[in-house]
Amino acid sequence: MKNHEKKPSVCNCLNLRRASLAITKIYDEMLAPSGLTVSQYSILKHLKHLGPVSVSELALHIRLDRTTLVRSLKPLEAESFIMDISQKGTRNRQLQLTDKGMVKYLEAEALWNQAQEYMEQKIGRENIEKLTSLLTMIESL
């Protein structure tokens, strides 16, 4: 079956999951030269803008489950893109982007911008705006 022949499901949840997987695949493929996934890029972007932040606060900003976020942080810490700057023996970690992480973020940002432009070209700016509005409404249910 060709892409334009794909039929939607009667299940709204399944349609959203399929769309999410398709968009994630596009972004991950476009970010691949940087070695980051779209989820990892998002973490670096949030850390760049938030500065030192606790894992819980970062999870709230990204709107991810804390456990999922912790799992996503491990490869970024292993690559020294992020570091914990909290004092030894402290329970609350304070995460910060490293210089190496900033370089990786900037490399990936150009690729992410290309992914954004690709989506806009394929779907159209007006449709992206509608989609964003609808997704925001759905998230607030």
C-alpha positions in Angstrom: 0.0 0.0 0.0 1.4 3.4 -0.9 1.5 6.3 1.7 -1.4 8.2 0.1 -3.5 5.0 0.3 -3.2 4.5 4.1 -6.5 4.6 5.8 -7.0 6.0 9.2 -8.2 3.8 12.1 -11.6 4.4 13.7 -9.5 4.7 16.9 -8.3 8.3 17.6 -5.6 7.0 20.0 -4.2 4.7 17.3 -4.2 7.5 14.7 -2.3 9.8 17.1 0.2 7.1 17.9 0.8 6.4 14.2 1.3 10.1 13.4 3.6 10.5 16.4 5.8 7.6 15.2 5.9 8.9 11.7 7.0 12.4 12.8 9.5 11.0 15.3 11.0 8.9 12.5 11.4 12.0 10.3 13.1 14.0 13.0 15.3 11.1 14.1 16.4 10.5 10.5 17.2 14.1 9.9 19.0 14.4 13.3 21.0 11.1 12.7 24.2 12.9 11.4 24.4 14.5 14.9 24.1 11.2 16.6 21.1 12.5 18.6 17.5 11.4 18.6 14.8 14.1 18.7 14.2 13.2 22.4 17.9 13.7 23.2 17.9 17.0 21.3 14.9 18.2 23.2 16.7 17.5 26.5 19.8 19.4 25.4 17.6 22.3 24.2 15.7 22.5 27.5 18.9 22.4 29.5 20.4 25.2 27.3 17.4 27.4 28.1 16.8 26.4 31.7 20.4 26.3 32.9 21.1 24.1 35.9 17.9 22.3 36.7 16.7 19.4 38.8 15.6 16.2 37.1 12.1 16.7 38.4 11.9 20.3 37.2 13.3 19.2 33.8 10.6 16.5 33.5 7.9 19.1 34.2 9.2 21.4 31.5 9.6 18.7 28.9 6.3 17.1 30.1 7.9 13.6 30.4 7.5 11.0 33.0 10.5 11.3 35.4 11.5 7.7 35.0 11.5 8.0 31.2 13.5 11.2 31.4 16.1 9.5 33.7 16.5 6.7 31.2 17.0 9.2 28.4 19.6 11.2 30.4 22.0 8.2 30.7 23.5 8.2 27.2 23.8 12.0 27.3 25.7 11.8 30.6 27.8 8.9 29.2 28.8 11.2 26.2 29.6 14.1 28.6 26.9 16.3 27.0 25.4 17.0 30.4 26.6 16.8 33.9 25.4 16.8 37.5 26.7 19.9 39.2 25.1 19.3 42.6 27.3 19.0 45.7 28.4 15.5 46.6 26.0 13.7 48.9 23.0 15.8 47.8 19.9 13.9 46.8 18.7 16.3 44.2 20.8 16.3 41.0 21.3 19.6 39.2 21.8 19.0 35.5 23.7 21.4 33.3 24.8 21.3 29.6 28.6 20.9 29.2 30.7 22.7 26.6 30.7 19.5 24.6 26.9 19.3 25.0 26.6 22.9 23.7 28.6 22.0 20.6 26.5 18.9 20.0 23.3 21.0 20.6 24.3 23.6 18.1 25.3 20.9 15.5 21.9 19.2 16.0 20.0 22.5 16.0 20.7 23.1 12.3 19.4 19.6 11.5 16.4 20.1 13.7 15.6 23.4 11.8 15.8 21.4 8.6 13.3 18.9 10.0 11.0 21.8 11.0 11.2 23.3 7.5 10.6 19.9 5.9 7.5 19.4 7.9 6.2 22.8 7.0 6.9 22.2 3.3 5.1 18.8 3.4 2.1 19.8 5.5 2.0 23.6 5.1 2.4 26.4 7.7 -1.4 26.8 8.1 -1.8 23.1 8.7 1.1 23.0 11.2 -0.5 25.9 13.1 -3.9 24.0 13.2 -2.1 20.8 14.2 -0.3 22.5 17.0 -3.6 24.0 18.2 -5.3 20.7 18.1 -2.5 18.9 19.9 -2.4 21.5 22.6 -6.2 21.0 23.1 -5.7 17.2 23.2 -2.9 17.5 25.7 -5.1 19.5 28.1 -7.9 16.9 28.1 
